[in-house]
């Protein structure tokens, strides 16, 4: 089984939400980049997740929602807009925290589980994971996954270790 087929099987993406979203972003020249755990997959051994975290220019989020059509379920939170589609367990989260918008300037095309997408630079992916792991309001299980993602990045890119704060490094042990 191909990696992309596996990802789609795990997300039960019978609606092709993943490919439709990526195609729509490219077709309409909407600047985006993958962040979060899927971005870590572009730089380290991959883990499969139901989540796809993205950054787009703030003013483009509503355009994406409109282009995806009325069947898309939209949930709004203080720092994200989450989308889901009937026929798919894929959970797409558009990050609206302004700290992430500069990631768009340094992203590049990379492969995630056989899908070519715009991915934040590895240094930015690490920074985002540090922010997430440092968020006291974040669920403990999510913080543990963030720490695992930081570990995965450091194993694949040891040169990044100096960018990780001491308190986070201590939590990796």
N, C-alpha and C positions, 0 to 999 in steps of 0.2 A: 504494500500500500504506500502510495506517495505521501509525503509529509503534509501537503495541503489537503489531501483527501482525509487524512487522519484528523487534522485540525477541524475540518468541516464536520466530520463524524462526531467528534467530541462536542462541538457546539450545536450539533443537530441542525445545521444550517441548510435545511431543505429549500429555503426561500432564496438562497444565494445572496444573503444580505451582505456578507463580507465582500464578494467580488463586485456587487452592485454599488456599494459605497465607494470602494476604491476607484472603480470606473467613473462614477459620477464626479468625484473630486478631480480626476484627471481631465475628463471631458470639459468641465466647466472652469478649468484652470484655477481651482481653489487651492491656495497654498496650505499645506498641512504637513504634519509629521507625527509619526508614531512615537509615543513615550511609554513609560511604565514597563511592566513585565514583558510585553511583546517586543519592545525596543531592546530590552536586555537580551532577548532571544536572537537578535541580529548580531550581537557581539559575543555571545557565550553559548554554551550548550543549551539547546532550547528545552523549555518546559511548556506544556500546553495549558491554556487558560481559556475561560469563557469571556474574558475581558479584552477589550481593545481600547486603549487610551490614546487619544489624539489631541493635538493642538491645531487649531485653525485660527486665522485672524478673527478677532471678536465679532466684527461686523458680518462675517461670513456664516456664522452658525445658523442664523435664521434662514439664510438662503439654502443651506444644505438641507435643513428640515423641510422646507417647501419643496425642494427638488425631489426629495425621497418620497413625497406623497402622503396622502391621508392615512395610510395603513400603519404608519410608524408611531409607536408609543413614545412619548416624550415626557421625561421627568426633569424638573429644574431644581437644582440645589445651589447653595451659596457659591460654590467654586466649580460647578460642573453642570453640563446639560447631558443627560443620559438618554440614549436611544435604544430601542429594541424593536424587533420586527416579528410579526406572527410567522411561525414556521422556522424560527431560529432561536437558539439559546444564547447567541452571541450578544454580549452587552457592550455597546459602544459608549464611551464616555468622552465628551469634549471638555477638556480642561478650560476653565474660564479665569483661573488665577493668573493675573497679569505677569507674574514672574516667568511663566512658561512661554510667553509670546516671542521672546528673543530667540528661542530654540529654532524658530522657523528660518532664521538667518544662517544657521550652520548645518542644516539637515542635508542628507544626501540619499540617493536611491540605494537600498540594501535589500537583501532577501530575508524574509521571515517565513520559515516553513514553506519554502518554494514560492512565496508570493513577493513580487517586487513592489516595494512601497517606499515612500519618503520616511526616513527614520532620523530622529534627533542624533546629533553627534554623541559619541560615547561619553564624553565629559559632561554633556548636558543630561544624558540619561542618568548618570551617576548622581549629578546634582539633584535631579528630581527625586531620586530614590532616597537621598539623604534628607531632603525636605519632608518626604512622606514618613520616613522612619522616625523623624524628630517631632512629628505632630502629636502632641499629648492627647488630642481628641480622637485620634485614629484608633480603631479597634485593635486590641493586642494581636489577634491573628493576622491582621493586615500588616502590622509593624514587623512581625516575625517574617512574613513573606518579603517585605522590603529589605530586611537584613539579609535574607537568603539571596535576594537579587544583587545586593551590594557585594556579597561574598562571591557570587558567580562572576560579576564584573571584575573583581580584583584578581580572581584566579586566572581569568583570561587576559587581563591587562594589568599586571602588577605595577606598572608605572603610575597608575592612578591612585595608589595607596596614600600618597602624600596629600591628596585632595579630600581625604575622609577625616572628619574631626575625631579627636581622641576618644570622646565619649561614645561615638558610634563604633570605632574600632574595638573598644572594650566590650561592647555588646555582641560583637561577632565571635568572641571566644567561647 
